[in-house]
Amino acid sequence: MMWPKKGEPLNEQEGKREDIRLNLAAQVGSLASSLSPPDTASLEQIVAPLSDALDDATGGWALSYANLEPEDETTPIGISFLATNIAYGLAGILLVSQGNSFLGALTELACLASFCYHYTQLKFGESRIVRLALLVDYIFAFSAILVGSIQLFNAHQIPLEALGGGALAITSLGLCWVWEAGVPYIVFHSLWHLFSAYTGYVIGSTI
């Protein structure tokens, strides 16, 4: 890289400064590109075997999702729906504070994954990024459910609150598949968030 020399004509100095600026801008852009995260297509390729297996096993049903129009991430109903994920965050924090760190940490990760999925669902509608977010949501949700179920069956006594909360959670989730669009879906899926978070907390706090 050649810097302008003292005594050169002003127009030549300005030209060299412009060349230097463009050179630096190109180098910064190249560095930024190398540090940027992989795009959605790349991420989808990474998880393609799992998503393809789910599609094949369920005829495409597993990674389908509800159309929430006209609600989006900025409407009061959309914001309220996203806010119900806080229940998982609170449950996870309480479980960690009570010594059940493993289930508590998984619940926190499930909270983040669920929020990201529903945010993309509200914001993008029909998009492959929503399918990707849904797949990640499945991974963390089922991990938390599996660990919670193992802890429940290993418990000396199964709390009635866990059975009741679990029944309400499953019923709410089932109703999401009956009314799989718009506000009815949002209402029942919000109840799924609240009841499943409560159930997970009850199970984890009794171990």
HELIX and SHEET records of a PDB file:
HELIX    1   1 LEU A   10  LEU A   35  1                                  26    
HELIX    2   2 THR A   40  ILE A   46  1                                   7    
HELIX    3   3 ALA A   48  THR A   58  1                                  11    
HELIX    4   4 PRO A   76  ALA A   83  1                                   8    
HELIX    5   5 ILE A   86  SER A   97  1                                  12    
HELIX    6   6 SER A  101  PHE A  124  1                                  24    
HELIX    7   7 ARG A  128  ASN A  154  1                                  27    
HELIX    8   8 LEU A  160  VAL A  178  1                                  19    
HELIX    9   9 GLY A  182  SER A  205  1                                  24    
END                                                                             
